[in-house]
């Protein structure tokens, strides 16, 4: 994914003497990354995200699937690898409706 691209660029640069300049990925590469990331999400998650942000014309909220989205084994594995924090600090919340921007 994107982090691999950055790592490759940094490793290549270490053998050079000029100033490092990160190269943006090409559009097809970006599309592969986005498609890969989104393919793991339920359609309802994507559609509800757009609806919540009021993006798109007349986007309807889609009901969540009744089956378990993430297995308990997968969740346990993520927690064990510290990929999921036990608690979320309220200061980390984003207020997309604030006028501070």
Residue pairs with C-beta under 8 A, 6 or more apart in sequence:
1 33
1 36
1 37
2 25
2 33
5 25
5 29
6 22
9 20
9 22
9 23
10 20
13 20
25 33
38 46
42 64
42 65
42 69
43 62
44 62
44 63
44 64
44 65
45 64
47 59
47 60
47 61
47 62
48 61
48 62
48 64
50 56
50 59
51 59
51 60
51 61
53 96
75 84
78 84
79 86
